[in-house]
Amino acid sequence: MEKFKPYAFLFLAALLYGQGFPNHLGFIFPLGPIAGSAILFWYILNAQSTKCRLGYYLFYNSILNIHSFSWITGTLQEFGALPWTAAAAMNSLYAFVFNPHIWIFIFILKLIESRKPEWKAILFSSNLNTLTIATAFTLIEYYTPQQFPVMLGQPWIIFGGHIYLARIFGLVSFSFVSYLALAEILRFKIYKTFSKTHFISICLFIALNIGLGIREQSHLKAKAKLQKNSFHVRMVQANISNFLKTESEKGGFHSVSTVLDQYEKLSLADSDEKLDLIIWPETAYPYPLYSDKDNILATQVPTIFTTIAYQMNAPILFGGYDHFKDNPDGSYFKTEHNAALFVNTLGQLEETYHKHILIPFGETLPFGPLNEPLSKVLTEMAFFKEGEKKPIFETENGLKFLTTICYEKLRPEFLRDYLNQAKQHPDIMINLTNDSWYGNTLEPELHLFLARWRSAELNMATLRSTNTGVSVYIDRYGNERERLDYGVTGNLDVKLRKEDMVTSGATLFQKYGVLCLVGLIGLLFLFQRILLKYNHAKNTSHP
């Protein structure tokens, strides 16, 4: 039975990690990922061989895959038109890529054991060592490309208004502090000691987040009283099934009528306040628009949008397809954009945003120059054209916003680039999403959970419009204010809080990204070196 003991603990560790994110049990335990990772690292560290370590790692990831990411199989079936066996096989491969830094940790242990075996005994023995390990794991995790970028620090988002330092150091700083805590837990387990300096640093980090967060909220409430503008926005959640949606995109008359009637009915519903903007989610309109490349205002706009714009006296931002070109051979390779299209109150197409980051196996393939010949074979696969411009939209009433589509909201560096090149700073961010592909699984909640960090990092509220849910208003701290749950048909009419409309400008994280954290870590290393020299001098002067 002793040989099964590690697997029992690794099973528990995987469940603990999964509890730090939306899960089937319905509650989030923010310390779970740290505890689960500490158990995994402990068993990897004490394994007798590389083969054993790889076995522990893959077992842990497989349990986590089943616990939190089993929805990927159904998604690949729907999105990539794959058979169940192929989709399930690809889902199982996620166990090889989740927690990518563990591969490097296992490789380093192998290298140490073969070259400098004495180093293994002191791997977590000093402040500099644990600081180095925390830094390395944080940066590897942050920069390793992942379709669904899950990071150790993300559960901190549940503390909302008390994660103030996110706007200076970003989500990555919360991962760093989490890894530092993890390293010190292992140090205590191995050596029965821990770094008081690191313990104080972690406590100070938490205290600063709480204190500065409370101060900021009080300050904003005072400034909000002077804010004159008040904006009312409607997010239409039509709750169109994925089958009906795909049928409408094929041109079926009944399907198209059902989809558009639902959106029109909800858009024209009575509102207690005059609406400043109506939002439809990603690819809500099933037909492509042919935007005029020379004069966008001359674009022929479908009647449904001119009707809604006139009757509601409100502009419309909707997800759809924007035609890019016709291929001479009649193929559909990169002929359309996945787009957000903005129609003003006069019923004119005023601006468009084209999705930049396309989803592999759903909107493109990750094979570069091979994609075009493959598109002639994989005729059921979509191959969209990537976007190039990054516009800032503005309504007649002066509400400025940027738009992202789907998983683009999970990419902090993409949002940073978007904002840093903008000529004017937007008031809010809008994200158009269609999660109907995933069904009633954990994905819609997990997608939302990860997306909330961008508001905290960039100090900007987010309106997230989805087809089947979850549509939500996220304040500038990353808190959910109002939502329409998954599977609900209706409108989410929100009045933007005046606290969220107070102009703040670019955050330090927006301007400099990870460099702020690198600078902080550099200071910690410098302090540790000075402390080390001081203690050495003190010890040598008193034999």
N, C-alpha and C positions, 0 to 999 in steps of 0.2 A: 504493500500500500504506500510505502514511503516514496516510491518513484512517481506516484500520481499526485503527491502533495503540491509540487510546484504548479502543476496544471490547475489544481483547485484554486490556488491563490491567484494565478494569472486570470482565471475565469472571473474571480471577484474583482480583480484589478480592471479588467475590460469593462465590467458593468459600472464600476465607480467612475471610470473615464466618461462613459456614455451618459452618466447622470449629470454631468456638467453642461449638457446641451438638451434641447427639447427631446423628450423621450416618451415611451409608452406609459410610464408610471405617473406622468403628469406633474412632477415636481423637479426642480433643478437644484443640485447640490454643488455649489461653485468650487468647493475644495476637492471634489471627486477626481477631476483630471490630474491634480497634483499627487493625490494619494495613489491613484491607479498607476501613474507613470513611475512613482517611486518604487512600487512593488515590482513592476516590470524591470526597471533598471537594476534592482537588487538581485533578481534571479539571473539576469544576463551577466552581471558582474561576477556572480559566484558559480556560473556554469563551468563545467570541466572541459568543454570543447566548443569550437566555433559551430559545429553541427548542432550541438545542443542549444546554443544561443539562438541560432536561426529558427530552430524548432519552437522555442519559447516565443520569439518575436512573431512568427507566423500564426501560432495558436492564439496568442493575445489579439492580434489584428483580425483574425477570422471571427472570433467571438464579437469583437467590436463591430465588424462588418455586418454580422447578422443582427446585432442589437440596434445599430443606428443607420446602416446604409443598405439594407436589403431591398429598399425601394428602387435601387439602381437597375435591377433586373427588369422590372416592369417598364421603367423609363426607356431603356435601350430597345425593348420590344416596340414601344410606341414611337419613339423619336427616331430610331434608326432602322425600323422595319426589320428587326432581327428575330430569328426564331428563339424560343425560350431557352433552348440548350446553349446557344451561342451567347445570349444575353446573360444567362446565369454564370457561364464560364468567365465572361468579361467582368462581371460583378465580383467574382471570387478573386480576380487579379488585383482588386483594390487592396487586398491584404498585403500585397507586395509594395505598395506605394504610400500607404498611410503611415504617418510618423517616419518620414524619410531619413531624419537625422539618426534613427536607430541603426540603420545600415552602416553609417559612418562610425558610430560608437562601437559596433561589433568589429568593424575593420580595424579601428584603432586598438582595441583590446587584443586582436590577433597580432597586430604589428608589435605591440608592447611585449607580449608573451614570447615572441620569437626573437626580438632584438634586445629589449631591456626588461626582463621579467621582474626585476626589483622595483620598477616604476609602478607596477599594478598595486602594490601595497600602499603607495602614497598618493594614489590618483585623486582622492578627495580629502587629503590630509591637511591642506593649508588654505588660507583665505584666497590666495592668488589662483590656486588650482580650481576651487569651486567657482570663482568669478570667471575664470577662463572657460570652464565647461558651460556655465549658464549663458555666456556671451555667444559661444560657438553654436549651441543648440538653438538659441533664439534666432540668430541670423540665417542659419541653414533652413530652419522651418519657414522663415519669412520669405526667403528668396527662392525656395524650391517651387517650381511651377506645379500647381494643383488645380484641377477643375473646381473642386470645392475646398477652398483654403481654410481648413480647420486649424486653429492655433491654441496653445495651452492657455493663453491669457483671455480668451473670448468670454468665458463665463462671468468675468467681472462686469459685463454689460448690465447684469441684473441690478447693479447698484446705481444705474442711471446718473442722476445729478451729482453723484459723489465719485466720479472718475474724471475730475477736472484736468488732470495731467495728460489725458488722451490728446487734448488739443495742442500740447507742446511736444510730447514724445510719441504719440500714437499708440495704437493697440499693441505694437511690438514691445513697448516698455512694460506692459502688463504681463506679456509672455516672459520677458526677461526676469521680472520680479518672481514670477511663478517658478521659473527654472532655477533661480537662485535659492528659493525656498526648498525646492526638490533636492538640489545638490546638498544643502545643509542637513536635510532629513537623512540622506544617505551617509553623510559625514558623521552624524550623531549615532546612527545605527552601527557604523563600522568602528568608530574611535571613541564613542561615548563623550564626545565634545562637539561644540559648534562655535561659529564665529559670532561673538557679541557685536562686532562691527556690522556684519550683515544683518543680524537680527534687528539692530537699531535702525539700519537703513530701510529695511522692509517696513518696520513700524512707522518710520518717518514718511515713507512713500504713501502709506495708507492715510496717515493723519493729514498730510498736505492735500490729498484728494478730497477728503471730507471737509476740511476747513476752507479751502479755496472754493469748493463747490457751494458751500453754504453762503459764503461771501458773494460769489458770483450771482446766485439766484436772488439774493436780497438787492444787489446792485441793479440787476435787470428789471426787477419789479418796479423800482423807482424810475428808471428810464422809460419803461413801458407806459407809464402814465402820461408821458409827453408824446407818445406815438399817436398820430392822427389816423393813419390809414388802417382800415380793417378789411380783410379780404375773406370772401366766402367761396369755397371750392367744392365741387361735386365730383366724387369718384364713382363711376358707374361699374358695378360688379354684376354683370349679366348672368354669370354662372352657366356658361355654355359648355356642355360636355365636350370632351375631346373628339368623340366620334362625330357629333354634329358640327363641330368647328372644322374638322378636316373635310367633311362632306361638303360644307359650304364653300370651302376653298377650291373644290373640284368643280363648282358651278351648279350644283343641284338646286333647282328652283325652290323647292320646298325648304331645303336647308338654309339657303341664303335668306329667304323671306322670314323664316323663324328667327334667325340670328339678328338680322337688322331690325325687325319689329321689336324684339326684346330691348335692344340698345336704344332705339328711338323712344319707346314707351318710358323707359327709365330716365332718359335724358330730359324729356319734356314734363316729367312729374313736377307737381307744385313744390315750390321752395319757400320757406319762411322769409328768406332774405334774397335780394338780387344776387345772382351768381356772377362771380368774376372770372370763373374758368370751369369748364366741364372736361373731365378726363376719361378717356376710354383706355383699356389696357393694351398690352402688346398684341400685335396682329389681330386686333378686334375686327377691323374691316377686311372682308375676305378677298376683295379684288385689288389688283395693283392700281396705283395712281400713276399717271404719266406726267410728272412734274415738268414744267417748262424750264429748261436749263438756261435760257436767255432772259426770261422774264417770269419769275415764279408766280407773280400775281395774276398772270394770264392763264395759269393752269386751270383746266376744266375740273371743277370740284363736284363730286356726286351730290345729287339733290338732297339726300338725307342730312348732309352737314349744313348746307345753306338754310334748310328749313329749321333745324335746331338753332343755328346761330341767330336767325331772324326772330324766331318766336321767344327764345330765352334771352335775347340780347346779350349773349355771352360767347366768347371765343371757345374753341374746342381743340384740345390736344388729343390725338388718337393714334393708336398703334396700327400699322398697316404695312403695305408693301409699296415701295417706290421703284418704278421701272428705271433701269439704268441704260440698257442697250438691247438690241436684237443681234443675235449671233448669225452669221451667214449660213452656217450649217443647220440652223434651226434648233440647236441645243439650248439648254437653259443654264449653262455654266456661267455664273456671275452676271446674270441678266437683271437681277433685282436686289434691292436693299431691304433688310428688315429695318423699318423706319418708324420714327415718331413724326407726325405731321401736324402742323399748327394752322388752324383755320380761324381767321379773325371774325369779328362781329358782322362784317360786310359779306361774309361767305367766301372770302378769298384765301387761297393757300399762301401763307405769309413766310413760313420758314419750315425747314425739315432738319431732322437729325437722323443720321444713318448709323446703325450699330457697328461699332468697331471690333469688339471682341466676340467672335463667332464661336458657337459651341461645337466642338468636335463630334462627329457622327450624328449631328442633328442639323447643323447649318453649313458644315464644311467637313473636310477631313484633314488630319494633321500631317499630310504627306507632301506638302509643297508642290513642286512641279509635276508630281504624279497625279494631282487632283483632277486636272482637266481630262486626261485620257480615262481615268477611273470613272468620271462622271458619265461617260458614254456607256459604261457597263452597269454602273449602279444607278439606274434610271429613277429609282424611288427615293434616292438621297437628294436632299436640297444642297445647293452650292451657291450661297449668297455672295454678293460683292461687299467687301469691307468698306466701312465709312472712312471719311477723311477729315471733314470739318467738325468743329466743336462749337456750335453756336450757343449764345445766351438768348433765350426767348424773353419777350416782354408783352404783357397785355396792355390794352388801352388804358387801364386804370393804374398802370405802373408796377404791376407785380412782375419781378424778374426771376427767371428760373432756368436751371439747366436740366437736361433730360438724359437719363441712362436707360438702357434696356436690359432686363433680366440680370444675369450674373455680373455684368459690368460694375454693378454697385458693390460687389465683393472685392474689387481691385483698388486698394488705396492709392497705388502709384498712378493708375489711370485717372482717378478723380483729381489727384494733385496736378497732373499735367494739364488736365482740362481747365482747372481753375487758374493755374498760373499763367496760361496763355490767354485767358479771357480779358477783354478790354474793360469790362465792368463786372463787379462782384454781384452774383445773384442773391436774391432773398431766400430762396428755398431750392431744394433738389427734388426732382420728380423722377420716380422709377416706374417704368412700365414693365409688367411681368405677366407671363402666362404659365401658371403652374398646373394647368389641367392635365399635362402629360403624366404627372406623378400620381394622380388619383388622391384618395384620402389616406395619405401616408405621412411620415414625419417630415418629408422634404419641404412642404410649404412653411412649416414653423421653423425648421432649421435654416432655410433660406432667409427668412425674415430676421431670425436671431443674429445671424452673421452680418446682415446688411445694416443693422442698427448702429454698428461701430462707426460708419462713415459720418453720421450726424455728430457723434461725440468728438471725433477727430477734427472735423471741419467746422464745428460750431454752427451748424445749419440744420433746420428742420427738413424732414423728408415726407413727401406724400408718395405712398407706394400703392399704385393701382394695379389690381390683378383681375383676371377673368373669373376664377372660381374661389379666390381667397388665398391668402389673407390680405385684404386691403387695409391700410393702416396709416394713421397720422403719427409720425415720430417727431418728438420735439428736439430741440437743438442739443439736448443732453443724451439722447439715445433712448429716452423713455417712450413707450407706447401711450398715446393719449386717447385715441379712438380707433376702433377696428370693426371690420366686418369679417366674421369667421369663415372658415372654409365651408363651401357648399351653400352659402346663404346668397339669395338673389335680392338685390336692392341697391340703394345709393348710400354712400358714406358722405354726407354733407358736413363739412367742417368749417368752422370759423378759425382762421389762423390766429393763434395766441399772439398778443402784442409783444410778449417777451421774446417770441420767435422772430418777430419782424424788426427788432432793434438791430441796426446795422453794426456789424462787428468787424468786417474785413477779414483778411487772410489770417489764419492761425499760424503759429510757428511750424506746426507739423505740415501744413499745406506748403509753406515756403521751402522748408529744408528737409522734410521727411525724416528718414532714419538717422540723418547726420546729428540731429539733436540728441538722440539716445547714444550714439557713438561718442559724442562729446562727454556726456554724463558718465558713461562707462570708463572713458579715458581718465576722468577725474578720480573715479573710484580706484582704478589701477594705480594712479599716481599716489593717492592717499595710502594705499596698501604698501607700496614700496617705501614711502617715507616712514610708515609705522614699523615696517620690518627693519629698516636701518636703525630707527630709534631704539627698538627692543634689543637689537644686536649690540649696539653701542652701550646700552644700559647693562646688558649681561656681561660684556667683556670688561667693563670698568669696575664690576664688583665680583671678583673671582670667588 
